Amino acid sequence: MFQYARRYAFSITVILTVVYLSLMNPPTRDIPYFPGWDKIVHFCMYGGVAGIIWLEYLFNHRKDRLHLKRGILAAVVCPLLLGGLLEIGQSRLTAHRSGDWLDFAANTGGIVAAALIAWFIFRPRIMKK
Protein backbone atom coordinates (compact mmCIF):
# COMPACT_ATOMS: atom_id res chain seq x y z
CA MET A 1 0.00 0.00 0.00
CA PHE A 2 2.74 2.43 0.96
CA GLN A 3 4.67 1.68 -2.22
CA TYR A 4 1.75 3.09 -4.22
CA ALA A 5 1.60 6.16 -1.99
CA ARG A 6 5.28 6.75 -2.66
CA ARG A 7 4.99 6.07 -6.39
CA TYR A 8 1.96 8.36 -6.73
CA ALA A 9 2.83 11.00 -4.13
CA PHE A 10 2.29 13.96 -6.46
CA SER A 11 -1.09 12.60 -7.61
CA ILE A 12 -2.20 12.15 -4.01
CA THR A 13 -1.10 15.69 -3.17
CA VAL A 14 -3.02 17.14 -6.13
CA ILE A 15 -6.14 15.11 -5.23
CA LEU A 16 -6.04 16.32 -1.62
CA THR A 17 -5.61 19.90 -2.83
CA VAL A 18 -8.66 19.58 -5.11
CA VAL A 19 -10.72 18.11 -2.24
CA TYR A 20 -9.71 21.01 0.00
CA LEU A 21 -10.42 23.65 -2.66
CA SER A 22 -13.78 22.06 -3.46
CA LEU A 23 -15.03 22.06 0.11
CA MET A 24 -13.41 25.18 1.57
CA ASN A 25 -15.25 28.44 2.15
CA PRO A 26 -13.78 30.93 -0.34
CA PRO A 27 -12.33 33.96 1.46
CA THR A 28 -13.95 36.53 -0.83
CA ARG A 29 -16.17 36.75 -3.84
CA ASP A 30 -15.34 40.34 -4.72
CA ILE A 31 -13.22 39.31 -7.71
CA PRO A 32 -14.88 40.24 -11.01
CA TYR A 33 -15.72 37.04 -12.84
CA PHE A 34 -16.99 36.39 -16.34
CA PRO A 35 -19.84 33.99 -17.14
CA GLY A 36 -18.64 30.40 -17.14
CA TRP A 37 -15.37 31.06 -15.32
CA ASP A 38 -16.05 28.30 -12.82
CA LYS A 39 -16.51 25.75 -15.61
CA ILE A 40 -13.02 26.58 -16.89
CA VAL A 41 -11.68 26.13 -13.35
CA HIS A 42 -13.40 22.72 -13.07
CA PHE A 43 -12.09 21.67 -16.50
CA CYS A 44 -8.53 22.64 -15.53
CA MET A 45 -8.64 21.16 -12.02
CA TYR A 46 -9.89 17.76 -13.09
CA GLY A 47 -7.84 17.77 -16.26
CA GLY A 48 -4.86 18.43 -13.99
CA VAL A 49 -5.78 15.61 -11.62
CA ALA A 50 -6.25 13.11 -14.45
CA GLY A 51 -3.15 14.37 -16.26
CA ILE A 52 -0.92 14.00 -13.21
CA ILE A 53 -2.24 10.50 -12.54
CA TRP A 54 -1.61 9.55 -16.19
CA LEU A 55 1.91 10.97 -16.15
CA GLU A 56 2.84 9.19 -12.93
CA TYR A 57 1.27 5.98 -14.23
CA LEU A 58 3.23 6.21 -17.48
CA PHE A 59 6.52 7.03 -15.74
CA ASN A 60 6.06 4.28 -13.16
CA HIS A 61 5.38 1.72 -15.89
CA ARG A 62 7.69 2.87 -18.65
CA LYS A 63 9.75 -0.33 -18.31
CA ASP A 64 6.71 -2.58 -17.78
CA ARG A 65 3.85 -3.53 -19.98
CA LEU A 66 1.09 -0.93 -19.73
CA HIS A 67 -2.35 -2.10 -18.72
CA LEU A 68 -4.78 0.25 -20.42
CA LYS A 69 -7.68 -0.89 -18.20
CA ARG A 70 -5.72 -0.06 -15.04
CA GLY A 71 -4.73 3.32 -16.44
CA ILE A 72 -8.32 4.13 -17.35
CA LEU A 73 -9.52 3.00 -13.92
CA ALA A 74 -6.92 5.11 -12.10
CA ALA A 75 -6.86 8.20 -14.32
CA VAL A 76 -10.41 8.37 -15.68
CA VAL A 77 -12.88 6.46 -13.50
CA CYS A 78 -11.43 7.52 -10.13
CA PRO A 79 -11.32 11.27 -10.99
CA LEU A 80 -14.90 11.00 -12.35
CA LEU A 81 -16.03 9.43 -9.07
CA LEU A 82 -14.11 12.05 -7.11
CA GLY A 83 -15.76 14.84 -9.10
CA GLY A 84 -19.23 13.40 -8.66
CA LEU A 85 -18.78 12.78 -4.95
CA LEU A 86 -17.40 16.28 -4.41
CA GLU A 87 -20.34 17.85 -6.24
CA ILE A 88 -22.69 15.89 -3.98
CA GLY A 89 -20.54 16.84 -0.98
CA GLN A 90 -20.68 20.51 -1.91
CA SER A 91 -24.46 20.44 -1.98
CA ARG A 92 -24.93 18.30 1.15
CA LEU A 93 -21.98 19.04 3.42
CA THR A 94 -21.38 22.78 2.98
CA ALA A 95 -23.56 25.83 3.36
CA HIS A 96 -21.37 27.97 1.11
CA ARG A 97 -21.19 25.70 -1.97
CA SER A 98 -23.69 24.03 -4.25
CA GLY A 99 -23.43 20.97 -6.46
CA ASP A 100 -23.91 21.56 -10.17
CA TRP A 101 -24.31 19.09 -13.03
CA LEU A 102 -22.58 21.50 -15.40
CA ASP A 103 -19.57 21.52 -13.08
CA PHE A 104 -19.53 17.73 -13.29
CA ALA A 105 -19.73 17.98 -17.09
CA ALA A 106 -16.74 20.37 -17.04
CA ASN A 107 -14.88 17.91 -14.77
CA THR A 108 -15.60 15.14 -17.27
CA GLY A 109 -14.38 17.26 -20.18
CA GLY A 110 -11.09 17.97 -18.41
CA ILE A 111 -10.60 14.29 -17.57
CA VAL A 112 -11.27 13.18 -21.15
CA ALA A 113 -8.97 15.87 -22.57
CA ALA A 114 -6.18 14.84 -20.18
CA ALA A 115 -6.62 11.17 -21.09
CA LEU A 116 -6.40 11.89 -24.81
CA ILE A 117 -3.35 14.12 -24.41
CA ALA A 118 -1.61 11.65 -22.11
CA TRP A 119 -2.29 8.62 -24.28
CA PHE A 120 -1.64 10.06 -27.71
CA ILE A 121 1.04 12.67 -26.98
CA PHE A 122 2.89 11.80 -23.76
CA ARG A 123 2.72 7.98 -23.85
CA PRO A 124 4.68 7.60 -27.09
CA ARG A 125 7.39 9.95 -25.80
CA ILE A 126 7.65 8.43 -22.33
CA MET A 127 7.46 4.80 -23.39
CA LYS A 128 10.19 4.98 -26.06
CA LYS A 129 12.87 5.84 -23.49
C-alpha positions as CSV (number, residue, x, y, z in Angstrom):
1,M,0.0,0.0,0.0
2,F,2.7,2.4,1.0
3,Q,4.7,1.7,-2.2
4,Y,1.7,3.1,-4.2
5,A,1.6,6.2,-2.0
6,R,5.3,6.7,-2.7
7,R,5.0,6.1,-6.4
8,Y,2.0,8.4,-6.7
9,A,2.8,11.0,-4.1
10,F,2.3,14.0,-6.5
11,S,-1.1,12.6,-7.6
12,I,-2.2,12.1,-4.0
13,T,-1.1,15.7,-3.2
14,V,-3.0,17.1,-6.1
15,I,-6.1,15.1,-5.2
16,L,-6.0,16.3,-1.6
17,T,-5.6,19.9,-2.8
18,V,-8.7,19.6,-5.1
19,V,-10.7,18.1,-2.2
20,Y,-9.7,21.0,0.0
21,L,-10.4,23.6,-2.7
22,S,-13.8,22.1,-3.5
23,L,-15.0,22.1,0.1
24,M,-13.4,25.2,1.6
25,N,-15.2,28.4,2.2
26,P,-13.8,30.9,-0.3
27,P,-12.3,34.0,1.5
28,T,-14.0,36.5,-0.8
29,R,-16.2,36.7,-3.8
30,D,-15.3,40.3,-4.7
31,I,-13.2,39.3,-7.7
32,P,-14.9,40.2,-11.0
33,Y,-15.7,37.0,-12.8
34,F,-17.0,36.4,-16.3
35,P,-19.8,34.0,-17.1
36,G,-18.6,30.4,-17.1
37,W,-15.4,31.1,-15.3
38,D,-16.0,28.3,-12.8
39,K,-16.5,25.7,-15.6
40,I,-13.0,26.6,-16.9
41,V,-11.7,26.1,-13.3
42,H,-13.4,22.7,-13.1
43,F,-12.1,21.7,-16.5
44,C,-8.5,22.6,-15.5
45,M,-8.6,21.2,-12.0
46,Y,-9.9,17.8,-13.1
47,G,-7.8,17.8,-16.3
48,G,-4.9,18.4,-14.0
49,V,-5.8,15.6,-11.6
50,A,-6.3,13.1,-14.4
51,G,-3.1,14.4,-16.3
52,I,-0.9,14.0,-13.2
53,I,-2.2,10.5,-12.5
54,W,-1.6,9.5,-16.2
55,L,1.9,11.0,-16.1
56,E,2.8,9.2,-12.9
57,Y,1.3,6.0,-14.2
58,L,3.2,6.2,-17.5
59,F,6.5,7.0,-15.7
60,N,6.1,4.3,-13.2
61,H,5.4,1.7,-15.9
62,R,7.7,2.9,-18.6
63,K,9.7,-0.3,-18.3
64,D,6.7,-2.6,-17.8
65,R,3.8,-3.5,-20.0
66,L,1.1,-0.9,-19.7
67,H,-2.3,-2.1,-18.7
68,L,-4.8,0.3,-20.4
69,K,-7.7,-0.9,-18.2
70,R,-5.7,-0.1,-15.0
71,G,-4.7,3.3,-16.4
72,I,-8.3,4.1,-17.4
73,L,-9.5,3.0,-13.9
74,A,-6.9,5.1,-12.1
75,A,-6.9,8.2,-14.3
76,V,-10.4,8.4,-15.7
77,V,-12.9,6.5,-13.5
78,C,-11.4,7.5,-10.1
79,P,-11.3,11.3,-11.0
80,L,-14.9,11.0,-12.3
81,L,-16.0,9.4,-9.1
82,L,-14.1,12.1,-7.1
83,G,-15.8,14.8,-9.1
84,G,-19.2,13.4,-8.7
85,L,-18.8,12.8,-5.0
86,L,-17.4,16.3,-4.4
87,E,-20.3,17.8,-6.2
88,I,-22.7,15.9,-4.0
89,G,-20.5,16.8,-1.0
90,Q,-20.7,20.5,-1.9
91,S,-24.5,20.4,-2.0
92,R,-24.9,18.3,1.2
93,L,-22.0,19.0,3.4
94,T,-21.4,22.8,3.0
95,A,-23.6,25.8,3.4
96,H,-21.4,28.0,1.1
97,R,-21.2,25.7,-2.0
98,S,-23.7,24.0,-4.2
99,G,-23.4,21.0,-6.5
100,D,-23.9,21.6,-10.2
101,W,-24.3,19.1,-13.0
102,L,-22.6,21.5,-15.4
103,D,-19.6,21.5,-13.1
104,F,-19.5,17.7,-13.3
105,A,-19.7,18.0,-17.1
106,A,-16.7,20.4,-17.0
107,N,-14.9,17.9,-14.8
108,T,-15.6,15.1,-17.3
109,G,-14.4,17.3,-20.2
110,G,-11.1,18.0,-18.4
111,I,-10.6,14.3,-17.6
112,V,-11.3,13.2,-21.2
113,A,-9.0,15.9,-22.6
114,A,-6.2,14.8,-20.2
115,A,-6.6,11.2,-21.1
116,L,-6.4,11.9,-24.8
117,I,-3.4,14.1,-24.4
118,A,-1.6,11.7,-22.1
119,W,-2.3,8.6,-24.3
120,F,-1.6,10.1,-27.7
121,I,1.0,12.7,-27.0
122,F,2.9,11.8,-23.8
123,R,2.7,8.0,-23.9
124,P,4.7,7.6,-27.1
125,R,7.4,9.9,-25.8
126,I,7.7,8.4,-22.3
127,M,7.5,4.8,-23.4
128,K,10.2,5.0,-26.1
129,K,12.9,5.8,-23.5
